Amino acid sequence: MPIATPTAAPPWSAAAILVTIVASSTALSQFFRASTSVIGPELIRDLTLSSEALAMANASFFMALLVAQVPVGMAFDRFGARVTVAALSVPMAAGALLHAVIESGAGLAAARFLVGLGCAGSFAAAVVLITRWFAQPSWSMMLSWHFALSQVGLVLAGTPLAVAVGSVGWRLTFVAMAFVALLIGYLVLVLVRDAPPGAPPMTRAARDIGAFQGLRQVLSMPDLPQVFCLLMVTFAAIVTVQVLWAGPYLHDVHDLDAVQRGNVLMGMALVQTFGVLIVGPLDRLFNTRKWVVVASAVLALAALTGLAFGPTSLAATVFFLFLLSGSAAYGGILYAHVRSLFPEHLAGRSSTVSNMAPLIGASLIPALTGFIPPFFPGEGPGYSPHAYQCIFAVPALCLAVGLAVYLTVRDSKPHLEARPAAG
């Protein structure tokens, strides 16, 4: 029997509060995720990091997100997204504070791991709440709007972060962000509600079925593996470039200072925001999620291929970076594709389990690229341009494989789509 979803729009004021506050939480996660890129050269200098240590410290953030997904999903289904996300703001703030005292790559990895635990529920909470508050045809668009608002975090991790680091240093900047984390956690607790006004009480899956039985139901759903394959490499591709290597690449190959690097990274975030707003409604316009995703992924693949094998001038580099950012905006549609496969009582676990796929990729692929630079010794203190070309080729190859697998999945149409019953 299909599971009912809202058919009418919720009150605009309540919906606006929901999307804005939840997007603020995700924006904070985006900030912490991207912060290592613009200050990567400074971290390498101050903490005496190797390329492997920088990559592993970055990967530790995503490893924390990964290991937390199943317990966070269970908490969503038992306690609700509001309480769970508010509670997670405490380890997020603690990890940010730890940045003030670290002196090594191991310390940086520990701090980022703790911050990652605190960020573990941010985006999955948006999926759960938006799919509970809004009718199914609106899911991709609302998730895209949420994602666009959350890009503020990436914007802040560009030029504003570079300016703050230049003024007070990166340690004090993270101390300030710890207090921001606690404030947003408080606002989530006070202002967000798990269901729209008048909605029936949420079904708590953990009370009706065993925790691991619910997890098995999620993992056994048809079509999930194909979507997982693309999710695994889509996010990892943009993370490898935008979060880890874009800043060092612009420094080593094009000799840009922190503010100049921040300008490029902020531009990438703005382009990604516009891309999200453009791509978000397309699945409703064309009544297909699969082919909107395929078209966007092809453009992202072209951008990665250009970075790996194309011209290396600054203008060409910025063009390919912007193309990658703008075309990587189909993540919200992929999440809507996954969410359409599951009944309401598995909303929390399906959202967090689906979130595991990109986190696995983001933990492994960027870490793998950290072992590439030593094979290409440079003449100066930075890494060789050939090393960066090889680095960019890795996510390009992974995205090509993921796209080939995704092409075999059945389409998910926003209109006239029946919700599945529990398995």
Secondary structure as UniProt FT lines:
FT   HELIX           12..38
FT   HELIX           40..47
FT   HELIX           51..79
FT   HELIX           81..98
FT   TURN            99..101
FT   HELIX           105..118
FT   TURN            119..121
FT   HELIX           122..133
FT   HELIX           136..138
FT   HELIX           139..150
FT   HELIX           152..156
FT   TURN            157..158
FT   HELIX           159..168
FT   HELIX           170..191
FT   TURN            197..198
FT   HELIX           205..208
FT   HELIX           211..219
FT   TURN            222..223
FT   HELIX           224..238
FT   HELIX           239..245
FT   HELIX           246..252
FT   TURN            253..254
FT   HELIX           258..279
FT   TURN            280..281
FT   HELIX           282..286
FT   HELIX           290..309
FT   HELIX           314..327
FT   TURN            328..330
FT   HELIX           331..339
FT   TURN            340..341
FT   HELIX           344..346
FT   HELIX           347..369
FT   TURN            370..371
FT   HELIX           373..375
FT   HELIX           385..406
FT   TURN            407..408
FT   TURN            415..416
//
